[in-house]
Amino acid sequence: MDIPVTTFSEAQEDPLAVQRAASVVLDDGGRIVGWSERAQALLGYPSEEALGRSTIGFLIDPSDYHVVMEAVEACVRDQGWFGLVPVRHRDGRRVEFGCWSRPITKGASSREWFLLGAPAEEVVRWNTDRSVLEGLFRRSPIGLSVHAPDLSILRVNRAISRFSQMPPEQHRGLRTSDFLIQQDTDTVERQLREVLETGQSSIFTEQPCRLRRDPSRELIVSISAFRLQDPSGRILGVTQTVEDVTDRYRARRRLALLNEAGARIGTTLDVARTARELAEVAAPDLADCVSVDLLEPVIHGEEPGRQTLGPLRRTAVRSPLPSDADVMYPVGHTIDVPPNSVQARCLAERRPILEAQLQRSSAWLDLDPERAERALSLGTHSLMVVPLVARGLVLGLLSLWRWRQLDPFEEDDLRVAEEFASRAAVCIDNARRYTQQYQAALTLQHSLLPHEVPRHPAVEVAHRYLPADAASGVGGDWFDVIPLSGLRVALVVGDVVGHGIHAAATMGRLRTAVHTLANLDLTPDEVLAHLDDLVDRLAEEQEPTSDQSPQIVGATCLYAVYDPVSRRCALARAGHPPPAVVSPAGQVHLPDIPAGPPLGLGGLPFEAAELTLPEGSLLTLYTDGLIHARKRDVEESLADLCRALTAPARSLEETCEVVEGALLRDRATDEVADDVALLIARTRVLAEANVVTWELPVQATAAAGARALTASQLAEWGLEEMAFTTELIVSELVTNAYRYGGGPITLRFIRDHHHLICEVSDTSSTSPHLRRARTTDEGGRGLFLVAQLTERWGTRYTREGKTIWTEQLLSSASAR
């Protein structure tokens, strides 16, 4: 027989348990052949009255015949049945009974039916309770786990098995630590032990949950727990419910982020600060990496164009990526947005774009394919790009990436990012308007600062300028790259005592003086001597010292002249830190150059030194703000500078960044930060084939010989079309040297990509003068012709005499 088997505790509750149900046996004809005491108790018929009677007309009222026969047919067809049937009590009442039946085989040809019955009300209530219990373990979306007193698992429902990805029956005997990481296991078991010990249930406790199979993904679960005990009070274990509330938690977190954004974004009227606040609010809670890129006019306080969108400037970035990953553009980097990129579409359409799963074929690669590939290789997988729009103006872009968080961005995240961008855009526009007025007052001051340096064939340069007063952007430090005659170049770094607008004004006057003195082709020590006099006069012209108008009393300067033909570099310094020189092999040293007094003391001499620099050497000039930026010994800072200059770098700009990172990383917290100017130059050497020199005899035929040499050399260089003009220039210069100079005459030609340079040297220090000859004069037109036929010309003096030089611009065909 298929008889339900239950435990004693279940029998107390299950109305169809053998101990509680009425049991009846019927033969194949429906006659009663077995009657239990429980049947007599429930229906009132004693066994002697019931045995042998047919159920129809005895237990079943004829009016219910059709209902019973349908049940009989189903029972015979299905070899068993369960349901409700109407039964007549001995006192005549009609009662509903829950009935369970199964066939019993007797011998080969006879069959009987075993029935268990109980009042329908009890059966329905029991089935309802059992369905609820079954629903909790089979269909409930809320996880349910039953634990023994030792916290081992007795049973879990299917919702838990979806978490663990194991069938429910395989959980028995396991522990929470088999599924969760140890940190989260400790939290869960601590809570369960507290419930076991105190009997006090815990309700809706939210906590993080990370599965051992995927510890990088964090879920947020709500846990409730209650103690299990039998009617006698014996503790059987503890049951906990587990609900995944990650979405609900994230929704609350998004609301909290929006509230935080309202408090943190726009605390100042500074465009860059507002951009940083936006990045700091968005990361790391909403995104792992955040960048804010603004249109160039916005940064300068100007109004961006309504139709044409230009390049973007990286204004703020927040990223956990390592600094050497070279994925995120640094702050200050200018970004040209390709027309087909995601960023360009976002700006043009003024709508946010969500790329939940980044692919290597996506349009976001168009901005910078190389950096994008590196970002993908590091695990960046999701992107949102949101325009910053305020008062009808597009100000820039907010870009958000996910790298550590494995879940991709969703539409709800995009709406939060839009709200961030909307609030920030209004604050940025307010700051832009303020900056527009502020910049108007500082335009003159900013015009004094060097912004770009000219490209020069003698050196490749990179630079940094960091004023102590970052708000105003002006200070007393400066640097310059000044082209000189003969393809030489002057490299200058200076530092005016003090900060702010007064130091900047003095700096501007000194820069102008340096340019003027450099154009005179003076030696470095002579340049510093003239600057010393100038600073002394400027100090005398200053108004009396006051708190609002501090007096500028001095300056320091390092002046270097490099010649790419001889590879010689002449340097002189006035109270300035020595330069750092890195050889092509990577060896760094600080050359011993006479220090000289600071400018403005007056009366003390300056000395120059000469170095021979191999091609590819790095010459680094800097102000003392670089090595005094930290509260460390100067020797330690110089050692850090040397290490930074020899660090691997693909470009001079990267070298500048390495130096800045090594020596200025604590600058933001330095209360006594100074202005910093940094100039790094990589030397080049002019090829020997582009330089030719002859020593001419001091004879009347010197000019004729010079013309012949000129024609031959220009033909060799493929510059025949310049022969006539150049011969005329050479003839005039050599003739003047022969007539008015003394000693040997030297003729030198230098060719670069753009110019043909002619130099004639003699031992005389007499300076030639350009004059306009009268119509009756027989001479005096030579230098006038030279000036008309050349782009530039001039004279420089050396210890051995003087050199008259000219520059002619090559034609485009010749330059090629």
C-alpha atoms as one frame of an Amber mdcrd trajectory, in Angstrom:
protein
   0.000   0.000   0.000   1.060   3.612  -0.743   0.371   4.974   2.744   1.520
   8.515   3.689   4.293   8.259   6.244   4.729  11.202   8.608   6.663  11.886
  11.763   4.963  12.147  15.120   5.088  15.940  15.076   3.588  15.997  11.575
   0.816  13.529  12.671  -0.324  16.069  15.217  -1.101  18.424  12.413  -1.824
  16.368   9.262  -5.537  15.392   9.302  -4.892  12.541   6.804  -2.159  10.995
   8.891  -3.044   7.358   9.754  -3.288   8.183  13.456  -5.845  10.992  12.898
  -7.797  10.035   9.766 -10.795   7.741   9.382  -9.635   4.618   7.517 -12.085
   2.528   5.471 -11.584  -0.482   3.164 -14.053  -1.148   0.301 -14.271  -4.174
  -1.924 -14.414  -3.788  -5.713 -18.210  -3.471  -5.517 -18.170  -0.578  -3.081
 -19.082  -2.637   0.017 -17.447  -1.776   3.342 -15.035  -4.515   4.473 -12.878
  -2.492   6.866 -13.820   0.173   9.430 -11.500   1.904  11.906 -12.174   3.317
  15.348 -11.341   6.782  13.996 -14.030   6.310  11.334 -16.540   5.495  14.058
 -15.436   8.627  16.003 -15.794  10.924  13.010 -18.968   9.462  11.403 -20.758
   7.895  14.412 -21.231   4.395  12.905 -19.899   1.461  14.960 -18.036  -1.224
  13.024 -20.764  -3.860  13.385 -23.226  -1.437  11.803 -20.914  -0.380   8.975
 -19.246  -3.606   7.898 -20.891  -5.297   4.942 -22.960  -2.254   3.982 -22.833
  -0.660   0.526 -21.559   2.873   0.621 -24.374   4.085  -1.677 -27.411   4.715
   0.443 -25.444   4.207   3.658 -22.606   6.701   3.630 -23.541   8.396   0.371
 -26.891  10.057  -0.126 -28.550   9.066  -3.447 -28.725  12.739  -4.373 -24.922
  12.821  -4.371 -24.628   9.706  -6.498 -23.378  11.465  -9.650 -20.694  13.360
  -7.693 -19.392  10.159  -6.099 -19.430   8.215  -9.369 -17.259  10.852 -11.053
 -14.755  10.407  -8.221 -14.958   6.605  -8.580 -14.297   6.787 -12.313 -11.259
   9.011 -11.742 -10.007   6.709  -8.995 -10.286   3.605 -11.182  -8.746   5.391
 -14.147  -5.844   6.899 -12.243  -5.431   4.080  -9.668  -5.918   6.571  -6.880
  -7.669   9.815  -6.048  -7.792  12.718  -3.642 -10.587  15.196  -3.246 -13.721
  16.218  -1.370 -16.832  14.004  -1.170 -20.157  14.516   0.648 -20.695  11.907
   3.423 -23.795  11.223   5.603 -23.212  11.225   9.364 -25.097   8.749  11.566
 -27.140  11.624  12.956 -28.228  12.463   9.403 -26.025  15.433   8.834 -24.357
  15.861   5.435 -20.647  16.584   5.958 -17.794  17.260   3.543 -14.843  14.929
   3.909 -11.432  15.079   2.374 -10.775  11.650   0.990  -7.589   9.915  -0.154
  -7.862   6.492  -1.844  -5.529   3.873  -3.243  -6.149   0.338  -4.676  -5.118
  -2.791  -2.685  -4.530  -5.990  -4.642  -5.663  -9.298  -3.075  -4.584 -12.311
  -5.004  -4.615 -12.436  -8.773  -8.225 -11.414  -9.425  -9.580  -9.483  -6.485
  -9.007  -5.872  -5.536  -9.992  -3.687  -2.621  -9.775   0.126  -2.008  -8.114
   1.744   0.987  -9.567   5.138   1.949  -8.408   7.773   4.415 -10.759  10.599
   5.273 -11.009  13.640   7.502 -13.306  16.645   7.788 -12.841  18.866   4.737
 -12.234  21.957   6.873  -9.178  20.330   8.497  -7.889  18.976   5.174  -8.212
  22.328   3.430  -6.500  24.096   6.291  -3.679  21.536   6.297  -3.244  21.711
   2.534  -3.212  25.492   2.682  -0.485  25.419   5.327   1.438  22.824   3.342
   1.080  24.882   0.141   2.419  27.947   1.916   5.393  25.955   3.167   5.932
  24.418  -0.246   5.646  27.861  -1.840   8.304  29.229   0.459  10.734  26.542
  -0.638   9.729  26.190  -4.283   8.292  29.425  -5.604   9.129  32.262  -3.224
  11.338  34.988  -4.764  12.775  35.652  -1.300  15.591  33.361  -0.261  14.969
  31.049   2.705  17.561  28.950   4.520  17.132  26.768   7.599  20.193  26.237
   9.804  20.913  23.769  12.577  22.127  25.074  15.948  25.705  24.692  14.711
  24.708  26.926  11.723  25.133  24.144   9.175  22.464  24.249   6.477  19.456
  21.943   6.818  17.407  23.169   3.889  17.218  26.056   1.409  14.634  27.155
  -1.100  15.073  27.625  -4.800  15.699  31.354  -4.481  18.839  30.564  -2.478
  19.894  27.957  -5.017  19.755  30.624  -7.706  22.292  32.605  -5.696  24.574
  29.618  -5.194  23.864  27.983  -8.578  23.468  24.598  -6.835  20.388  22.343
  -6.518  18.609  22.873  -3.166  19.196  19.313  -1.969  22.978  19.683  -2.303
  23.094  22.445   0.324  22.438  20.167   3.295  25.442  20.028   5.601  27.216
  22.975   3.962  27.886  26.302   5.647  27.570  29.942   4.661  31.341  30.125
   4.186  31.028  27.679   1.295  29.222  30.374  -0.700  30.264  33.788   0.637
  33.688  35.351   1.103  34.981  35.151   4.652  34.299  38.800   5.534  30.604
  38.539   4.628  30.354  35.062   6.196  31.494  36.454   9.552  28.811  39.138
   9.398  26.002  36.665   8.583  26.995  34.060  11.169  27.426  36.672  13.882
  23.842  37.763  13.287  22.508  34.167  13.301  24.303  33.313  16.561  22.824
  36.388  18.203  19.313  35.298  17.172  19.981  31.751  18.439  21.252  32.954
  21.794  18.729  35.709  22.506  15.641  34.542  20.624  15.293  38.111  19.391
  14.502  38.154  15.690  16.403  40.454  13.328  14.430  42.267  10.688  15.529
  43.682   7.315  19.224  44.073   8.041  20.970  45.288   4.875  24.537  44.217
   4.242  26.919  43.574   1.330  27.130  40.085  -0.048  29.927  38.823  -2.293
  29.848  35.276  -3.587  33.035  33.226  -3.608  32.517  32.373  -7.261  32.413
  36.086  -8.181  33.935  38.158  -5.354  34.326  41.261  -7.529  30.562  41.716
  -7.823  28.882  43.139  -4.771  25.205  42.539  -4.038  23.197  44.215  -1.307
  20.876  41.832   0.565  18.235  42.342   3.249  18.352  39.605   5.898  15.763
  38.699   8.541  16.202  35.795  10.964  14.117  34.022  13.649  14.753  31.110
  15.997  13.083  27.697  15.532  11.870  25.701  18.549   9.415  22.838  19.194
   6.318  23.076  21.457   8.438  22.034  24.404  10.807  24.968  23.847  13.747
  22.936  22.546  15.828  25.015  20.084  15.881  23.372  16.673  17.869  25.983
  14.754  17.445  29.312  13.036  15.810  30.385   9.771  16.808  33.393   7.749
  15.247  35.103   4.768  17.503  36.694   2.177  16.246  39.283  -0.319  18.329
  40.871  -3.075  17.732  44.618  -2.646  20.610  45.759  -4.857  18.321  47.699
  -7.190  16.499  49.330  -4.295  19.784  50.162  -2.594  21.166  51.679  -5.780
  18.028  53.754  -6.221  18.414  55.140  -2.694  22.096  55.718  -3.339  21.304
  57.619  -6.541  18.937  59.875  -4.618  21.618  60.430  -1.992  24.143  61.257
  -4.729  21.782  63.815  -6.209  21.342  65.404  -2.819  25.114  65.419  -2.291
  25.646  66.951  -5.726  23.427  69.870  -4.821  25.573  70.571  -1.773  29.047
  70.014  -3.251  28.931  71.305  -6.834  29.378  75.033  -7.353  30.904  76.093
  -4.052  33.130  78.657  -5.808  33.088  80.858  -8.898  35.973  78.968 -10.447
  35.461  76.954 -13.630  38.196  74.390 -12.953  37.162  73.943  -9.304  33.540
  73.379 -10.303  34.628  70.796 -12.874  36.662  69.002 -10.201  33.707  69.022
  -7.819  31.573  67.423 -10.517  34.194  64.700 -11.037  34.541  64.100  -7.283
  30.792  63.702  -6.779  30.438  61.265  -9.687  33.384  59.025  -8.733  33.703
  56.495  -7.284  30.047  55.980  -6.355  28.468  56.347  -9.790  31.513  55.656
 -11.967  35.113  54.558 -11.520  36.668  57.041 -13.939  35.274  60.519 -14.622
  36.537  63.321 -16.819  35.206  66.811 -17.465  36.211  68.372 -20.782  35.266
  71.973 -21.496  35.399  74.000 -24.664  38.411  76.251 -24.831  36.431  79.543
 -24.657  34.643  78.397 -21.496  37.918  77.900 -19.629  38.996  81.430 -20.511
  35.679  82.927 -19.471  34.547  83.509 -23.042  31.236  82.547 -24.572  31.430
  79.432 -26.775  30.050  79.568 -30.287  26.490  78.421 -30.720  27.130  76.753
 -34.079  30.765  75.648 -34.285  32.227  73.465 -31.564  35.995  73.573 -31.255
  38.501  71.434 -29.333  37.982  70.446 -25.714  40.342  70.998 -22.829  40.607
  68.352 -20.104  39.585  70.333 -17.027  39.083  67.642 -14.400  39.750  63.938
 -14.137  39.209  61.409 -11.366  40.501  57.907 -11.915  41.859  54.965  -9.903
  43.945  53.900 -12.891  47.713  53.918 -12.269  49.465  57.091 -13.379  51.655
  55.175 -15.802  48.693  53.533 -17.545  48.592  56.444 -20.014  44.861  56.041
 -20.578  43.279  59.212 -19.242  44.299  62.517 -20.767  45.874  64.695 -18.073
  44.293  67.912 -16.914  45.111  70.668 -19.367  45.354  68.361 -22.378  43.664
  69.677 -25.515  41.396  67.173 -27.241  40.441  67.462 -30.897  37.128  65.636
 -31.247  36.810  63.579 -34.469  33.497  64.268 -36.236  32.310  60.636 -36.133
  33.132  59.990 -32.488  30.630  59.493 -29.679  31.804  62.743 -28.114  31.170
  64.742 -31.291  27.680  63.281 -31.635  26.889  64.076 -28.015  27.986  67.701
 -28.470  26.211  68.172 -31.776  22.908  66.567 -30.713  23.016  67.897 -27.148
  21.852  64.576 -25.732  23.510  61.970 -23.504  24.803  58.723 -24.965  25.027
  55.416 -23.108  27.266  52.582 -24.276  26.556  49.860 -21.739  29.053  47.437
 -23.252  32.089  48.928 -24.942  33.271  47.116 -28.028  36.439  47.485 -30.065
  34.269  48.427 -33.021  32.479  51.253 -31.194  32.699  54.876 -32.319  34.217
  55.848 -28.968  37.540  54.511 -30.274  37.697  57.357 -32.789  38.726  59.918
 -30.164  42.064  58.223 -29.441  42.279  54.582 -30.626  45.573  53.889 -28.863
  44.415  55.089 -25.441  41.033  53.405 -25.944  42.705  50.059 -26.599  44.744
  50.454 -23.419  41.554  51.264 -21.504  39.859  48.111 -22.811  42.844  45.995
 -21.879  42.613  47.322 -18.296  38.962  46.249 -18.033  37.030  49.422 -18.880
  33.672  48.145 -20.088  30.928  50.781 -19.893  30.671  54.467 -20.870  28.311
  57.402 -20.512  28.867  60.737 -22.270  26.677  63.645 -21.146  26.723  67.187
 -22.577  27.130  70.160 -20.257  24.455  72.618 -21.427  23.390  75.817 -19.663
  21.311  78.734 -20.900  21.292  77.329 -24.410  25.098  77.039 -24.594  27.090
  73.816 -24.902  29.968  74.138 -22.445  31.613  70.731 -22.687  31.302  67.054
 -21.849  31.016  64.833 -18.805  32.418  61.343 -19.493  32.007  58.432 -17.086
  33.578  54.962 -17.290  33.273  51.813 -15.246  36.359  49.749 -14.638  36.226
  48.217 -11.146  32.439  47.995 -10.914  31.479  45.048 -13.086  27.850  46.026
 -13.562  27.322  48.102 -16.724  25.672  51.507 -16.622  21.877  51.512 -16.787
  19.279  54.047 -17.871  18.778  55.063 -14.232  22.506  55.808 -13.999  22.226
  57.926 -17.132  19.417  59.984 -15.588  21.544  60.612 -12.495  24.480  61.666
 -14.681  22.175  64.036 -16.583  21.106  65.637 -13.308  24.751  66.008 -12.271
  25.610  67.580 -15.620  22.621  69.927 -15.523  23.487  71.298 -12.085  27.185
  71.521 -12.839  26.632  73.243 -16.201  24.765  76.122 -14.552  27.529  76.487
 -11.955  30.238  76.343 -14.636  28.447  78.974 -16.692  28.205  81.218 -13.631
  31.914  80.722 -13.041  32.599  81.399 -16.728  30.806  84.727 -16.539  32.767
  85.665 -13.443  36.013  84.573 -15.090  35.184  86.688 -18.134  35.155  89.791
 -15.984  38.140  88.668 -13.948  40.206  87.915 -17.056  39.549  91.372 -18.418
  41.394  92.829 -15.440  44.323  90.442 -15.895  44.754  90.566 -19.664  47.695
  92.932 -19.493  49.381  90.873 -16.784  48.961  87.622 -18.701  50.403  89.215
 -21.828  53.710  89.485 -19.982  54.005  85.716 -19.556  55.530  83.409 -22.175
  52.905  81.108 -23.634  54.645  79.428 -26.548  58.268  79.122 -27.561  59.420
  79.162 -31.191  60.557  75.964 -32.840  64.236  76.003 -33.618  66.515  73.669
 -35.605  69.145  73.744 -32.853  66.986  72.335 -30.035  63.731  70.594 -29.237
  62.154  72.123 -26.147  59.400  71.512 -23.608  58.484  73.698 -20.665  56.298
  74.166 -17.625  55.217  77.346 -15.845  53.438  77.134 -12.485  52.782  80.418
 -10.673  52.568  80.386  -6.911  49.260  82.259  -7.185  47.315  79.769  -9.276
  44.185  81.895  -9.079  45.672  84.852 -10.935  48.137  82.856 -13.003  50.903
  85.464 -12.843  54.264  85.495 -11.145  57.866  86.553 -11.443  59.420  83.470
 -13.089  59.958  83.250 -16.839  61.691  81.276 -19.556  62.541  82.047 -23.162
  63.896  80.427 -26.307  65.441  83.155 -28.509  66.752  82.459 -32.042  70.195
  83.962 -32.709  72.320  84.363 -35.791  74.152  81.365 -37.260  71.343  78.976
 -36.190  72.384  79.492 -32.579  69.743  79.702 -29.879  69.559  81.385 -26.480
  67.855  79.533 -23.624  66.827  81.723 -20.689  65.244  81.075 -17.302  64.775
  83.836 -14.735  63.145  84.480 -11.374  62.088  87.883 -10.041  61.913  88.236
  -6.279  58.310  88.190  -5.068  54.997  87.058  -6.543  51.917  88.450  -8.173
  51.352  91.391 -10.454  54.349  93.479  -9.321  56.773  90.643  -9.901  55.075
  89.950 -13.239  55.467  93.542 -14.346  59.201  93.504 -13.543  59.517  90.146
 -15.238  57.978  91.562 -18.405  60.509  94.387 -18.497  63.395  91.997 -17.949
  62.161  89.675 -20.690  62.036  92.572 -23.105  65.558  93.558 -22.136  66.823
  89.996 -22.585  65.361  89.837 -26.105  66.976  93.146 -26.993  70.363  92.133
 -25.603  70.159  88.742 -27.288  69.572  90.406 -30.661  72.842  92.282 -30.126
  74.624  88.906 -30.015  76.228  89.652 -26.686  77.922  86.903 -24.725  76.036
  85.425 -21.744  78.144  87.237 -19.139  77.655  90.557 -20.976  73.894  90.006
 -21.109  73.780  89.432 -17.351  75.915  92.519 -16.702  73.436  94.698 -18.613
  70.489  93.049 -16.824  72.160  93.745 -13.499  72.226  97.457 -14.310  68.595
  97.363 -15.418  67.365  95.672 -12.233  69.277  98.192 -10.177  67.538 101.056
 -12.008  64.128  99.376 -11.705  64.569  99.054  -7.948  65.304 102.772  -7.719
  62.147 103.567  -9.702  59.883 101.533  -7.413  57.416 103.363  -5.175  58.016
 103.194  -1.408  57.381  99.765   0.025  53.913  99.028   1.412  51.818  95.980
   2.091  49.835  96.609  -1.080  52.847  97.469  -3.249  55.881  95.418  -2.281
  59.187  96.572  -3.702  60.968  94.244  -6.138  64.643  94.372  -5.238  66.287
  91.598  -7.226  66.157  88.717  -9.647  68.135  85.660 -10.710  68.792  84.483
 -14.246  70.487  81.714 -16.217  71.422  82.558 -19.809  72.768  79.909 -22.225
  73.718  80.083 -25.914  73.936  76.829 -27.890  75.594  76.494 -31.308  74.420
  73.421 -33.286  77.434  73.661 -35.614  80.201  73.491 -32.990  78.045  71.764
 -30.302  79.376  74.372 -27.862  77.126  75.843 -25.190  78.131  79.017 -23.351
  76.384  79.657 -20.019  76.378  82.267 -17.282  74.209  82.549 -14.192  73.326
  85.295 -11.768  72.467  83.740  -8.407  70.468  81.059 -10.194  70.455  77.248
  -9.636  72.807  75.393 -12.004  71.381  73.574 -15.032  71.169  69.791 -15.250
  72.740  68.086 -18.263  71.788  64.538 -19.318  74.025  62.830 -21.863  72.545
  60.685 -24.658  73.710  57.658 -22.637  71.519  58.755 -19.702  74.230  60.093
 -17.391  73.213  63.249 -15.540  75.369  65.891 -13.905  75.168  69.465 -12.659
  77.997  71.408 -14.401  80.197  73.652 -12.309  79.260  77.117 -13.567  80.319
  80.199 -11.583  77.263  81.230  -9.585  77.535  84.991  -9.905  75.565  87.390
  -7.707  71.808  87.924  -8.079  70.776  90.719 -10.427  70.400  94.089  -8.789
  73.381  94.038  -6.440  75.546  95.924  -8.938  79.298  96.170  -9.391  80.128
  92.444  -9.316  81.335  90.578 -12.411  79.729  87.591 -14.084  81.650  84.682
 -15.552  80.685  82.407 -18.434  81.520  78.736 -18.911  81.478  76.572 -22.004
  80.282  72.991 -22.429  80.470  70.622 -25.364  77.127  68.858 -25.717  76.786
  65.693 -27.822  73.746  65.505 -30.060  70.656  64.430 -28.105  71.822  65.853
 -24.783  69.170  67.236 -22.434  69.817  70.702 -21.036  67.404  71.439 -18.180
  66.944  74.980 -16.859  64.653  75.705 -13.913  63.898  78.185 -11.171  64.461
  77.521  -7.483  60.713  77.014  -6.939  61.164  73.554  -8.431  63.686  72.366
  -5.877  62.248  74.308  -2.935  58.676  73.153  -3.533  58.826  70.591  -0.756
  59.976  70.834   2.832  63.106  68.859   2.027  66.789  69.470   1.689  67.829
  71.042  -1.619  70.332  68.244  -2.228  67.547  65.675  -1.964  65.416  67.662
  -4.404  68.311  67.871  -6.865  68.772  64.119  -6.585  65.053  63.627  -7.308
  65.381  65.952 -10.295  68.281  63.913 -11.691  66.331  60.682 -11.276  63.275
  62.169 -12.965  65.321  63.404 -15.931  66.722  59.929 -16.528  63.365  58.159
 -16.153  62.023  56.459 -19.314  60.002  58.910 -21.398  59.039  59.020 -25.050
  58.954  62.788 -25.359  60.140  65.941 -23.629  56.560  66.652 -22.566  56.502
  63.346 -20.719  59.846  64.211 -19.155  58.324  67.485 -17.931  55.404  65.554
 -16.469  57.760  63.136 -14.723  59.751  66.034 -13.255  56.583  67.800 -12.189
  55.233  64.646 -10.579  58.494  63.878  -8.773  59.145  67.338  -7.329  55.763
  69.072  -7.233  53.435  66.345  -6.022  52.968  68.078  -2.643  52.655  71.553
  -4.145  48.923  71.851  -3.412  49.541  71.530   0.339  52.708  73.646   0.420
  51.879  76.896   2.192  55.061  78.608   0.927  54.999  77.417  -2.687  57.044
  79.500  -5.119  56.653  80.179  -8.828  58.139  77.414 -10.964  59.578  77.653
 -14.470  61.026  74.590 -16.173  62.687  74.482 -19.613  64.072  71.254 -21.082
  65.954  71.336 -24.388  67.227  68.396 -26.425  70.212  69.461 -28.531  70.525
  68.881 -32.231  73.661  69.037 -34.361  73.772  70.424 -37.885  75.083  67.865
 -40.371  78.610  68.519 -41.642  77.326  68.472 -45.216  75.303  71.620 -44.449
  78.278  73.691 -43.259  81.261  74.782 -45.337  84.104  77.142 -44.317  86.979
  78.713 -46.263  89.832  80.971 -45.188  90.449  83.594 -47.869  93.761  85.328
 -48.565  93.936  89.013 -47.711  94.344  90.015 -51.330  92.564  92.172 -53.859
  91.414  88.945 -55.561  89.703  87.666 -52.413  86.229  88.755 -53.579  86.634
  87.001 -56.970  87.796  83.825 -55.267  84.867  84.010 -52.844  82.381  84.336
 -55.723  83.854  81.258 -57.411  83.658  79.224 -54.215  80.080  80.417 -53.676
  78.945  79.412 -57.145  80.544  75.981 -56.834  79.044  75.290 -53.390  75.552
  76.449 -54.336  75.651  74.216 -57.377  76.631  71.295 -55.156  73.673  72.053
 -52.864  71.285  72.470 -55.798  70.766  76.184 -55.135  71.862  77.484 -58.535
  68.905  79.888 -58.695  70.337  81.738 -55.678  73.854  81.995 -57.109  73.654
  85.516 -58.573  72.210  87.123 -55.437  74.489  85.216 -53.090  77.618  86.012
 -55.133  76.742  89.681 -54.964  76.278  89.500 -51.182  79.533  87.596 -50.677
  81.437  89.964 -52.940  80.310  93.018 -50.974  81.052  91.475 -47.553  84.463
  90.126 -48.528  85.400  93.417 -50.191  84.489  95.313 -46.990  86.537  92.857
 -44.917  89.515  93.296 -47.224  89.273  97.099 -47.227  88.411  97.832 -43.614
  89.218  94.687 -41.680  92.444  93.089 -40.691  94.009  89.662 -40.599  92.605
  86.553 -42.282  89.116  86.536 -43.772  86.811  83.577 -43.163  83.800  82.755
 -45.330  81.213  80.290 -44.005  77.924  79.017 -45.426  75.271  77.289 -43.293
  72.194  75.698 -44.791  69.116  74.458 -42.959  65.621  73.593 -44.153  64.543
  77.205 -44.514  67.556  79.501 -44.749  70.912  79.981 -46.387  73.259  81.761
 -43.992  76.392  83.528 -45.121  79.019  84.669 -42.602  82.176  86.693 -43.286
  84.574  87.089 -40.360  87.706  89.197 -39.891  89.841  90.318 -37.001  88.649
  93.912 -36.954  86.198  95.179 -34.360  85.065  98.064 -36.556  81.327  97.970
 -36.991  79.947  98.440 -40.525  77.219 101.024 -40.967  74.426 101.054 -43.453
  74.019 104.402 -45.225  72.141 105.672 -48.235  74.696 106.903 -50.828  74.076
 110.090 -52.814  73.777 109.911 -56.583  77.204 111.511 -56.997  78.955 109.057
 -54.630  81.147 106.372 -56.205  80.680 103.914 -53.279  78.734 103.337 -50.080
  75.969 101.203 -51.577  77.300  97.761 -50.592  75.548  97.177 -47.274  72.421
  98.866 -48.593  72.312  96.251 -51.378  72.993  93.484 -48.864  70.078  94.637
 -46.705  67.770  94.686 -49.721  68.790  91.226 -50.944  68.578  89.378 -47.605
  65.856  88.614 -45.107  68.053  89.622 -42.167  71.621  90.715 -41.597  73.721
  91.829 -38.668  77.034  91.863 -36.877  78.238  89.915 -33.900  81.487  90.406
 -32.071  83.869  87.782 -30.800  87.119  87.911 -28.884  88.984  87.545 -32.207
  87.048  90.191 -34.116  83.610  90.369 -35.712  81.323  88.419 -38.038  78.895
  89.939 -40.530  76.069  87.511 -41.265  73.119  87.396 -43.632  70.103  85.142
 -43.949  68.344  84.354 -47.211  65.055  82.520 -47.312  65.160  79.347 -49.411
  62.485  78.842 -52.002  60.036  75.976 -51.399  61.661  73.930 -54.157  65.134
  74.509 -52.704  63.981  73.668 -49.216  62.832  70.270 -50.389
